[in-house]
Amino acid sequence: MTALRTAPEPTARPVGPPPATKPRERGSRFVRPVATYTALIVVAALVLVPFAWMVSSSLKRDNEVLTVPIQWIPEEFRWSNFVEIWDRIPLATYLGNSAFLALTITLLQLLTGSFAAYGFAKVKFPGRDALFVAYIATIAVPWQAYMVPQYIMMQNAGLTNTYWSIILLQAFGAFGVFLMRQYYTTIPDELCEAARMDGLTEYGIYWRIILPLSKPALASLALLTFVNTWNDYMGPFIYLTSNELWTVQLGIRSFVGQYDAEFAMIMTGAVVSVLPILVVFLLGQRYFIRGIATSGLKG
């Protein structure tokens, strides 16, 4: 007779605290965050070096700006530079012109970019994806390639030396459409379908449903557009010839002469021009980071 085989008894699990972590594993868990934060601090310091040099140079005399080695802390802080610059050039006018252009173009890009992105993301029509790819492909075309044709168009229309030339050329942006469309794809299509079944028009869906849900992406686009327009030099340089229409970037050029330049005044003007951007970024950084992060979740 064949002997009956009995099933092996289950092995009893040890009762007690888990085994202690090896010293090597504990060391790696500690070293990785330290190395990461150290690398981030080094990169941040490298990014802030030009800004620190700019602030330091704005408090020096002209002959002290380009000294070798660099003197990071001036021997004498010339706070009078920040008072003198308002008398040397009409800085208040230049700042007002920059603010007008930046705010106007930002509002227009928010409107056109979000509205076009809604069509590409939530409205189905023949050739939608191909048209979107063709439109986004224009980002790869350098601005220098169509700079001259644009100027000829504005000149023939009689819009040179006016703000209209800059506003019309920068009121539409493919990057803004791309950014907003990427964010819209994260919003469920069921919301739009339910709204259509309730009788809401496409304009109503865009205004009452999509826009209220898109505040992070709108804040990101607004900040990027504002900074880009505020720092724009070539656009105003090409189209604006009257001094009273100059932006702050063109106004700083007033300190560059034919044979020399007042570097201390240039750095002072640069510091003053950076302050509005710094304030805008500090106010909107939370929405900016959230919008950029969310826009890349889904293609």
VENHULIN-V418208 format. One record per pair of residues at least 6 apart in sequence whose C-alpha atoms are under 8 Angstrom apart, sorted by sequence separation. I is the first residue (numbers start at 0). GAP is how many residues later the second one is. D is the distance in Angstrom with one decimal. If there is no record, write none. Layout:
i | gap | d
I | GAP | D
I | GAP | D
This chain:
i | gap | d
84 | 6 | 7.4
85 | 6 | 7.4
153 | 6 | 5.9
158 | 6 | 5.4
195 | 6 | 7.8
239 | 6 | 6.5
254 | 6 | 5.9
255 | 6 | 6.5
56 | 7 | 7.8
254 | 7 | 5.5
56 | 8 | 5.4
119 | 8 | 6.4
254 | 8 | 7.7
119 | 9 | 7.4
150 | 9 | 8.0
195 | 9 | 7.9
194 | 10 | 6.8
235 | 10 | 7.0
254 | 10 | 6.8
153 | 11 | 6.2
235 | 11 | 7.1
254 | 11 | 6.3
119 | 12 | 6.7
191 | 13 | 6.6
236 | 13 | 6.8
252 | 13 | 7.6
59 | 14 | 6.2
235 | 14 | 7.4
251 | 14 | 5.9
58 | 15 | 7.0
55 | 16 | 6.1
59 | 16 | 7.1
232 | 16 | 5.9
55 | 17 | 6.5
58 | 17 | 7.9
59 | 17 | 6.4
60 | 17 | 7.4
191 | 17 | 8.0
231 | 17 | 7.3
232 | 17 | 6.7
251 | 17 | 6.0
55 | 18 | 6.9
58 | 18 | 5.2
59 | 18 | 5.8
230 | 18 | 6.8
251 | 18 | 7.5
52 | 19 | 6.8
58 | 19 | 4.7
57 | 20 | 7.9
58 | 20 | 6.1
58 | 22 | 6.8
57 | 23 | 7.1
248 | 24 | 7.9
247 | 25 | 6.9
183 | 26 | 7.6
183 | 30 | 7.6
182 | 31 | 7.4
182 | 34 | 6.6
138 | 35 | 6.5
137 | 36 | 7.2
138 | 36 | 7.1
179 | 37 | 6.3
135 | 38 | 5.6
178 | 38 | 7.3
179 | 38 | 7.5
134 | 39 | 6.6
135 | 39 | 7.2
179 | 41 | 8.0
135 | 42 | 6.9
178 | 42 | 7.5
175 | 45 | 6.3
229 | 47 | 8.0
226 | 50 | 6.4
222 | 57 | 7.4
222 | 58 | 6.9
111 | 59 | 7.5
112 | 59 | 6.9
111 | 60 | 6.3
112 | 60 | 6.8
116 | 60 | 5.0
120 | 60 | 5.7
108 | 61 | 7.8
112 | 61 | 7.6
115 | 61 | 6.3
116 | 61 | 7.0
119 | 61 | 6.8
222 | 61 | 7.4
100 | 62 | 7.6
104 | 62 | 5.9
108 | 62 | 5.2
113 | 62 | 7.5
117 | 62 | 7.9
121 | 62 | 7.8
103 | 63 | 7.5
107 | 63 | 5.3
108 | 63 | 5.7
112 | 63 | 5.1
113 | 63 | 6.4
116 | 63 | 5.7
117 | 63 | 6.6
120 | 63 | 6.2
121 | 63 | 8.0
107 | 64 | 7.5
108 | 64 | 6.7
112 | 64 | 4.5
116 | 64 | 4.6
120 | 64 | 6.2
104 | 65 | 6.5
105 | 65 | 7.7
111 | 65 | 7.9
218 | 65 | 6.8
222 | 65 | 7.3
100 | 66 | 7.2
104 | 66 | 5.4
109 | 66 | 7.6
113 | 66 | 5.8
117 | 66 | 7.0
108 | 67 | 7.0
112 | 67 | 6.9
113 | 67 | 7.7
116 | 67 | 7.6
121 | 67 | 7.1
219 | 67 | 6.6
218 | 68 | 5.8
219 | 68 | 4.2
165 | 69 | 6.7
218 | 69 | 5.7
219 | 69 | 7.4
121 | 70 | 7.6
165 | 70 | 7.3
216 | 70 | 7.5
215 | 71 | 4.6
216 | 71 | 7.2
219 | 71 | 5.7
214 | 72 | 7.4
215 | 72 | 6.2
218 | 72 | 7.2
219 | 72 | 6.6
165 | 73 | 7.3
216 | 73 | 7.7
217 | 73 | 7.6
164 | 74 | 7.0
215 | 74 | 5.9
216 | 74 | 4.3
215 | 75 | 4.3
216 | 75 | 6.9
214 | 76 | 7.9
215 | 76 | 7.9
161 | 77 | 7.3
162 | 77 | 7.7
216 | 77 | 8.0
160 | 78 | 5.3
161 | 78 | 6.5
216 | 78 | 7.2
159 | 79 | 5.3
160 | 79 | 4.3
159 | 80 | 6.9
160 | 80 | 5.7
160 | 81 | 6.8
162 | 82 | 7.9
161 | 83 | 7.7
160 | 84 | 7.9
117 | 88 | 7.0
150 | 88 | 7.8
114 | 91 | 7.5
113 | 104 | 7.9
109 | 108 | 6.7
182 | 108 | 7.7
185 | 108 | 7.9
185 | 109 | 7.8
109 | 111 | 7.0
182 | 111 | 6.5
185 | 111 | 7.4
109 | 112 | 6.7
182 | 112 | 4.4
185 | 112 | 6.3
108 | 113 | 8.0
181 | 113 | 5.1
182 | 113 | 7.6
184 | 113 | 6.6
181 | 114 | 6.7
184 | 114 | 7.2
106 | 115 | 7.6
179 | 115 | 7.5
182 | 115 | 7.8
105 | 116 | 5.7
108 | 116 | 7.7
178 | 116 | 6.4
181 | 116 | 6.6
181 | 117 | 6.1
105 | 119 | 5.6
104 | 120 | 7.6
105 | 120 | 5.7
104 | 121 | 7.7
101 | 123 | 7.6
102 | 123 | 6.8
101 | 124 | 5.2
104 | 124 | 7.5
101 | 125 | 7.8
101 | 127 | 5.2
100 | 128 | 7.2
101 | 128 | 5.6
100 | 129 | 7.7
97 | 131 | 8.0
98 | 131 | 7.2
97 | 132 | 5.9
96 | 148 | 6.6
97 | 148 | 8.0
96 | 149 | 6.8
97 | 149 | 4.9
93 | 150 | 7.7
96 | 150 | 5.3
97 | 150 | 6.2
92 | 151 | 7.2
93 | 151 | 7.5
95 | 151 | 7.8
96 | 151 | 7.6
93 | 152 | 5.8
94 | 152 | 6.5
93 | 153 | 4.6
94 | 153 | 5.4
92 | 154 | 8.0
93 | 154 | 4.5
90 | 157 | 6.9
93 | 157 | 6.4
90 | 160 | 7.2
88 | 162 | 7.3
88 | 165 | 7.7
94 | 178 | 7.6
84 | 180 | 6.8
80 | 183 | 7.7
84 | 183 | 7.6
80 | 184 | 6.8
84 | 184 | 7.3
81 | 186 | 6.4
80 | 187 | 6.7
64 | 198 | 6.8
64 | 199 | 6.6
61 | 200 | 5.9
61 | 201 | 5.5
61 | 202 | 5.0
60 | 203 | 5.9
61 | 203 | 7.9
59 | 204 | 6.1
58 | 205 | 7.1
56 | 206 | 7.8
57 | 206 | 5.1
56 | 207 | 5.8
57 | 207 | 6.7
57 | 208 | 7.7
57 | 209 | 4.8
58 | 209 | 7.6
56 | 210 | 6.1
57 | 210 | 4.5
56 | 211 | 7.7
54 | 212 | 7.1
53 | 213 | 5.6
54 | 213 | 7.5
57 | 213 | 7.5
53 | 214 | 7.9
53 | 216 | 7.6
54 | 216 | 6.5
53 | 217 | 7.1
